[in-house]
Amino acid sequence: MKKLTNILRGSQITPFERVKLLVHNNVYAEKTGKNNLTESNLFTLNKGWNPTKSFEVTEYNKYIDIARLEASMKIDTKMFLSESEITLLRNQRLLDYFVSNKMIFKRLSGCKFLKTITEEDSLEFLAQSSYLEYQKVLHIFTFNNLSKEVQNDLLLLDECTKYEKNYMRDQVFLYERLKNGDELSKQDKNFIIDQIYSCIYYEKFKKMKNNNSEKDGFLIHRSFADLPVKDIFQKIIDDAHIIYEEQKDSFGEDLLSAVEEYTKSKDISMESLIKEKLFQWLSDGLFLEEYKALFMSESFNTLSGSTRKNHKKLFMIWYKELQKSKQYFKNLFDTGRLIKQNIEIDFLGILKLTEIITTKSLLACNEDLVFVKEYKQQIEIFLPIASMFLFIKKNTDPIKCYKTLCEFKNISQEISAIFDIDMTEKYNGFIDSYCKEINLFNRSLSLLVDKAVEHLYMDESMIYIIDIIENNFSFDIEKDEGIYTIAELYSTELKKLTE
């Protein structure tokens, strides 16, 4: 410190270095609550200095103005954060009331504040945020056209068949590839294997667990047709004579871990091992001898009881009705009474091309069809929720607030680079604080959407439940919604000072 005092007395530092020392002291004081420089040093750096040349005055004023700009911006950022959080919290209270209110779907439409959002805007938003998946509608439509006796038998085969298409979809897939009884080519086997694997492994599951372990991407409790995923791993363990300790209540994790350790010892991936084994099992009669496809089975037995018709007859009844349904929908699409299109849907981190029946064609359709009527009813239920989301976005715009806070930090980083010290710590705290509020708000929005869907199932007893793109009913900080003017003004002012 004595050396610094002597340097200051001898005017051996530039105007920029003087301001830099002051800035470093301020950052130190902000963190520790005390100055790094003495009162004498601070006086000499600032008021106790008499410049002898005009350029020294210009340089000193330039950098002191930059330092003052950052100090002013920090105050404004804190005020901006407080105002933004207060506005968000007010909406949070309103949202929490709706989430906890059982009559929300009848009362919400009467809220005066929603009148600032037009019905056209809400319908347009719902058109982008909801859809009827064609294959799901086709499945449910087919199921409901069958006799009650056949429906009951199908429910014994798979209790979710009334609404869930996967089991019968897999059975149809196998029938259309195995029905001729010909020996499968290598290409056919690989096609079946890829279909199976796409149903049992999802990369996003692994990422959700913040783990780089391949085993975490497998859905151990799912099945493809009548082949449980758990049995695939058990067959691998049996074939390879893998010894492992079975854990009680491990929910299949012990199987996954055992196979993963085995693949590591062989320096291969779990994917390559599973596909290799499935190829071998298909050659040995998988779906023909073991885990028989329905169209091959003469059995009446299920885990839930015996069917009235054997599995083969049931499947053929289903398949015949499915073809009739497809033709019926083809006529609807060909005549333009309904419109089908492909869109990309994010499913567990994978973009899947999905066939949907467009919202506009459903709303315009005058056909006396249950799924058309139900879709219109569901849109009416979701309209006030869409209006509320749009109201919040319009009047609060959390993403724009978040991006503005990030812009304040970016400006501070530029100033930090000038003075060679990190001045962004406070801004990181501001951003983290607001981020937590957005996450809490998004959870409430998700609860509201879940409550609405539950209402459709439980209270309205809907059959053709619409699919909601839940990400559209949340505020994604990765999106770019622009920034508020206050941050633009600071950015412009910094550019002027540094030109």
N, C-alpha and C positions, 0 to 999 in steps of 0.2 A: 504493500500500500504506500510505503514511503517513497519507493521508486516511482510510482504512478504520480504522487504529489509533485515530485521534482520534475517529471516530464511535463505535467500540466503547467507548472510555473514557467518552464522554459518554452512553452508553446511549441512543443515538439510533435504535436499530433494535428492531423487535418480536421477540418470542420465535420467531415463525415464520421471520423473516428470518435469525435466528441459525442455526436448523437448516438452512435453505436454503443458507446459505453453507458449512456443514459438509458437506452433501450434495454440493454442487458441487465442493468440494475433494476429496472422496473419489472422485468420478467422474474428476476430472482426474488424481489420483494413480494410479488404476487403469489409466488409459491411458498415462501417461508414466513412472510409477515414482517420482514426486516430488510433494511438496505444492505447491499453488498459494498457500497461506497460510503465514505464518511460525509458528513454534512459539508465539510470544507471542500471535498472533492466535487460534490454535486454543485456547490456554488461556483467553483472555478470552471467546471464544464459548461455551466449555463450563464449565469449573470456576471460572473467574475472574469469573463473573457472579453477582450477588446480586439476585434479583428482589425487588421491593418490594410487589407486589400478588399476591394468590392466583391471579387469572385468568391472570397471566403464567406461573406455575408449571404450571397446567393446560394452557395452550396449548403451552408448551415440551415438556412430557412427551408430549402427543398427537403432535406432529410428530416428536419424536425416536423414539417408538415405531414410527411408520410407517417411518422411515428404517432402524431396526433390523430391522423386519419384512422389508424388501426385502433387507437384507444377509444375514439368515438364510435367506431364500428362495433367494438366489443359491447359497448353499452347498448347500442341500438339492437344488436343481435339478442341480447338478454331480454330486452323489452319485447322484441318480435316473438321470441320463444314463449314468453309468458302469455302474450295475447293469443298466440296460436294454440297453446295448451288449454287455455281457458275456453276458447271456442270449441275445441275438440271435446273437452270434458262436459260442456253443456249438451252437446249432441250425444255423448256417451250416456248421460243420465236419461235422455229421451229414449235412446236405443235400449237401455236396460229395462226401462218401463215396458216397452213393447215386447221384449223377450220374455218378461215375467207375466205378461198379461195374456190370459188364456183366450180373451175375446178379441185379440189383436186383428184377426183377419176380417172381423165384421166392423170394428170401430175405426180402424186406421184410415179408411177412405174418407172419414168425416173430418179429419184434421185440417184446420184452416191453412197451416203453413205449406201443405202439399199443393195448394192451388197455384203456387208459383211455378210448378212444373206441369207442363201440358201432358195430356194423355197420349198425344202423338209421340212425344219424346220418350215417355215410359214404354210405349209399345215398341218403338224402335230399339230401345235398350234391351227389352226382353227378347226381341227377335235375334239379337246378337248374343244373348246370354242363356237361352234355353232352346231346346229342340226335342223332337220326337225321333228317336232312332228307328229307322225303318225296319231293321232286322228284329228289333224287340217288339215293335208293333205287329209285324208279320207273325211272330211266334205266338203272342197273346191272342191275336185274331184267330189263328189256327186252333189254338187250344179251346177257345170259347165256342168254336163251331162243331166241336166233337160232342158225342153223347156223354151224359153224366157218368155212365158206367166206365167208358174209356178214360175220361178225365180222372176218375178215382184210381184206376189202375196206373195211369201215368204218375200220379202223385205218390203211389206206393214205390215206384221206381226211383223217383226223385221228388222230394217234398217241395222243392222250390220251382218245379216245372210250370206252375201256374203263371209265374211272373218272370222267371229266369230262363234265358234261352240256352245257356252254355251246354247243359247235359245233352239235350236233343240235337243241338247244333253239332256237337262232337260225334254223336251217333250217325247223323246224316252224312257228315264228312267221311266217316269210315265206310259207310254203306256205298257211297258213290265211288270209292276207290277199291273196295274189296268184293263187291257184289258179283263180279264175273268169275271169281275163283281162280283167276290166272295168277301165275307166279309173279310177285312184285319185282319190277326192275330196280336197279340201284337208284335211279332218279325218283321213282315212286316212293321208295323207302325214305330217302332223304327228305322228300316233300312232307311225308307224314311226320317224320321226326322233327322237322322245323316247326310244324304246326303244334306238336306236343310241347316242345321247348318254349315256344312263345306264350304258352298258357301257364307255365309253371315257374318262369324266371322273369324278374323285373329289376332292372338296374337301379331304379330309383329307391327300391326297398333297401338296397345296400347303402346308398347315399344317405337315406333318412337315418340310418343307424350310425352315421359318421364313422364308418368302418370300411377298411379296404379288403375285407374278407369276402371272398366269392360266395360263400355259403349263405350270407345274409340276404342274397337276392332271391332265394328260393321260397316259394309258397308251399310249405311242407304239408299243409292240410287241404290243399286243393286236389282235384282229380281231373283227369282227361278221360271222358266217357266213363267207363267203370274201372279205370286204372288209377288208384290213389298215388299221389306223388310220394307219400311215405313208403309205399310198397316198392317204388322204383329204387329208392335208397336202400331198403332192406334187401332187395334182390342183388344189388351191387355188393353189399356187405357179405351176403351169403356166397355169391359166386367167387369173390376174391378172398374168402375165408378171413375177413378182417375181424380181429378180436377187439371189442370195446366194452366199456363198463356202462350198462344201461342205467340211466338216471331216472328216478321216480319224478313224475311231473315235469319232465324236461321239455314236453311238447314237441318232441322230434329233434330238438337241438343236438342231442347226443348222436343221432344218426348223421346229421349234417356235419358235425365236427369230426366224426370218425372217417367219413368219406373224404372230407377236406384234407385231413392228415395223410390219408392214403395217397391222394393225388399229389400232394407235396413231396411225398417220398419217392414217387414215380416221375416227378418233374413234369406233370401234365396238368391241365385245367380240369375242373369239375365238369365243365361243359363238354369238353372233348370225350371224357370218360362216359358221361351219360349218353351222349349221341352214339358213341361206339357200341355201348351195351344195348341201346334201343334198336340199333341196326341188326345186331345179333339176335335179339329176341323176336324181331319181326320175321327173321328168317326161320326161327324155330316155332312160329305159329302164334305170336302175340296177337290178340283180338280175334283169333280163329279158334284157338284151343284154350289158352289162358286169357282171363278177363274178356270173355267173348263179347263181341259187339251184339247189340240187341237183335239185329236181323239174322244172327246165327244161332240165337238161343231159343231152345224149345221149353225152357224152364218157366215155372210160374212163381218161383220163390224170390222174395226180396227181404231185406233186413226188417221191413215193417209189416210183413205178412205176405199172403199169396194173392196174385192177380187173378182175375176171372179168365182172361185170355192169356195165352203164353206170350213171351216177350217178342217173338218174331211177328206174330199177328198184330200185336199192339203197335210195333214199329211200322209195319206196312200200312196200317190204318192212318197213323200219323203222317207218314210220307206222302200218301195219296192226298190227304187233306191239305198238306203243305203245298203241293203242286197246284191245287185248286185256288188256294189263297194267293199264291204268286201270280196266277193268271188274272185273278180279280184285281189285284193292285196294279198289274201291268195295264189293264184297261183304264184304270183311274189316271195313271200317269200318261198314257198315250193320248187320252182325250183332254188332258190339261186340267182336269178337275182337281188334281193334286200334283205337286211338283216335288221331285226327288233330286237331291244334289249331294255331292261329296264335300265334306269339310274335314279339316284336320283337328282332332281332339287330343288334348294332352291327357294320356292315361298312364298314371304312375311314372311320369317322366318320359314317356315314349309318345311321339306324335303318331297317332293312328288315323288312317283315312276311314271316315265313318259316313255311311249313307244316312241322310236325314230327310224327313219330310219338312219342307220349308214352312216357317211360321206364317208367312203371308198367304200361302196357298191354303193352309189349315183355317186361318181366320176368314178367308173368302169363300171357303167351301160350304155349299148348301146341302151336301149329301146327308141323309139320315143315318149317320154312322156313330157308334158309341165313342170311338176314339176321337173323332172330330168334336163332338159335343163336350167330352171331358177336357180336351185340350183348351177349348174356349173358356170353360169354367175355371181351369187352373190358371190361365192367364189373368182372369179377373181377380183371383186370389193373390197373385204375385204383383199385380199392378201397383198397389199402394207401397209394397216393399221396394219395388223399382223406383217409384217416385221419391221415397224417402232417401234412397241411396243417391239419386241424382241431385236431390236438394242439398244433401251433405257435401257432395262433390262441388256443387255450384257455390255454396256459401262458406264452406270451410276449406275445401281443396287441400287435404293433408299432404298430398304428394308435392304440390307446388310449394307448400310451406317447408317441407323437408328439403326439396331441391334448393330453396332459398338459403336455408341454413348451411347446406353443403357449399353453396357459392360463397357465402361469408368465409367459410373455412378456406376455400381456394384462394380468395383474395389475401387472407392472412398468411397462407403459405408463400405467396409471392413476396409479401413484406418480410416474412421470416428469412427468405433467401437473400434479400437485400442486406439485412442486418446480421446474417449468419447465426441465427438462433431460432429455436422452435417456439412460435407464439400461438400455436393452434390448440394447446391443451384444453383451454376453456371451450373452444368450439366443438371439440370431440365430445365433451360432456353435454353440451347443448343438443348435439345431434343424437347422442345415445338416449338422452332423456325423451326427446320427441319420438324417437323410434319405438321406444317402449309403449308410449301412448298409442301409436298407430297399431302396434301388434295387439294391444288390448282391445282396441276398437275393432280390428279385423276379427278377433275371436268372437266378439259380440255379434257382429254381422253374420258370421258363420253359424252361430247358435240360432239366429233368427231364421236363416234359410233352412237349417235342419228342422226347426220347429214347424216351418211352413210345409215341408215335405212330409213330416210326421202327421201333420193335420190332414194332408191329402189322403194318406193311408188309413188313419185311425178314425177321423171324424167324417170325411167326405166319402170314404170307401171307394176311391178311384181305382180303376183297373189299369188304365194306360197312363202311368205316372210320367210326367215330363222330366227330362234330364236338365239339370241346371249346371251351367259352367260357373262353379263357385268362385273361381279366381276373378270373375267379372264383378262379383259382389264383395270385393275387397280392394284395399289400396296398396298397390305394388310399388315399393320404393325404387324398383329398377326402371320403372317407366319414366318418360320425360314429359313433364307437364308444364315446363317453363319455370321462370322465377319471377318474384315480385319486383316492382320498380326499385325499391329501396336498395336491393343488392346490385342492381344494374347501375344505380347512381354512384355507389361506392367504387364499382369496377371502373366506371368512366373517369372518376376523379383520380384514381390511382394511375391510370394511363396518362392523364394530363401531367401529373407530378413526375412521372418517370420518363417522359419524352425528352 
